[in-house]
């Protein structure tokens, strides 16, 4: 293959990644603005509605059973949730797995006390196409988006929860 052919192929790949691999979140999804609604049927059959969580700090974590980094940070979410749920923290895990993988999802989530839903049982259109995991959003007590998972580091971990979420819990 000639150098010219290699250069053309490299440009085509770069353009494809720029067009197709670019973040596909909603242009209205901005920190400091109201968080888009989330309406989900949880795996236990109950319902979660983001707008009903006013007065609480909400952490929404998109994950998958096949995602190593997702599963690695989930114990930190559990520890933070247990330590602060009396202060008004709500956590929601939304799995990209399908209903066919429900037994895997339930097995993983059996270790955690915060609720989960499948993405296919969730309406979260204002968040755009969920194209990578882990992906974590934080919404303050007034329903304002404080962490846009697309614009932030893919993982948040214990230090991130302490730095980004704990101050929101301390606000009146």
N, C-alpha and C positions, 0 to 999 in steps of 0.2 A: 504494500500500500504506500502510495506517495505521501510526502509531507503535506501537500495541498489537500489530499483526501482526508488525512488525519485532522487537519485544521478545520475543514468543513464539518466533519463529524463532531468534533469538539464544540463547535459553535452551535450546531443543531441541538446537541445535548444540553448545552448551557441555556439556550433559548427555551427549550422544553421545560427545564427545571424552573426557569423564571416564570413561565406562563402557568404551568400545571402544578408545580411544587410550591408555589408561593402560598403563604397563609391565606386561608379562605374564610376568615372570620368576617362577621358583619361590620360594615363601616361605622355602625352606630355603637359598637361594642368598645367603649372607652372608659378607662378608670375615671372616677369622679362624676360619672353619669349614672342614672338609674340602671340597675342590672336588668337584663331581659328576663321575662317570666320563664320559669321552669315548672312543668307539670308532669309528674311521674307516678306510675303505678309501681310500688315497691315489690320486691320478690316475695314479701309476706302477704301481698294483696292489699295493703293499705296504700294511702295516697300521700304524696308530697306536693305542696304548692308553695313555690318560693314567696309569693306575695303574702301568704299567711304567716310567714316567719318574721314579720315586722317586729322590731324590738330585740331581735336576736342577731348574732353574727353567724353567717352561714359560710361554710367551706364546701365547695362542690368539687369533687375529685373524679375525673374521668380516668378509667383504668381498664385493664384486661387481664385475664388469668395468665395469658402467655407473655405478659410484659414484666420482665424481671425488675426494672427500676420501679415500676408501680408497686409491685408486691414488697419490694425492699423498704419503701417508705410508709406502707400501711400500718406497721406497728407504731410508728411515731404518731400517726393520726389517732390511733386508738389510745395511746398514752395521753395525748393532749386532750382528746375528747373526754376521757374519764376524769382527768384532773380539772377540767374547766366547764363541764356541762352544766353545773349548778350556777355558773356565771352567765349563761345564755348562749353557749355555742351549739350550733346545729351542724352536723356533718352529713353529707350525702355522697355516697360512692355510686357512680354510674358506669356500669361495665359495658364495654364494646362487644362482649361475647354475645352469642345468639341464644335463643331459647333451647336449642339443641345442646348447648353447653351449660345448661342451668345447674346440673349436678356439680360441675366444677366450680361454678360461681358460688353456690351454696356451701360447698366444702371450704373454699377459701374464706368466705365471709363468716363461717361458723366460728372463726377465731376472733371476730370483731363485733362490737356492740352497736356500732353506728349503722344506719340503714343503707340499703343499696337497691338499685333498680337497673334494669337493662336499658341500654340506649334505645332499643327498638320499642320500649314501653315508656319512652320519655319524649315530651314535646319541649324542645329547647331551641327553637328556630333562630332566635336572636343571637345565638352563639355561633352560627355558621356551621360549616362542615367540620366535624371533629375528625381531624386527620392525623393526629399524633397523640400518644399517651406516654407518660402521665401528663395530665393537663389539669391544673388546679386554679379555681377561681375563688375569690374571697369577696363577700358582700357584707357591708356593715349593717348596723342596727336600723338604719334609715332606708335600706334597700339599694344603697349606692355601691357600685362595683369598685373595689379597692385593689384587687389583683386580677389582672387580665392574664390568664394562663398562656395565651398565645404570645404575649409580649414579654413575659417573665421567663425565668429559668424553668426548664421542664420539670425539675423536681423541687420540692419545698423543704421536706425534712423537718427535724425537730427545731433546728436553729431558725429556719424560715418561719415556722409556726410561732415561735417565741417572738421573733422580730416583727412579723407582719400581722399576726392575728391577736396576740395578747394585748397590744395597745388598744385595739378596737374593743376588746372586752372590758377594758378599764375605763373607756369613755362612758359618760352618763347616757 
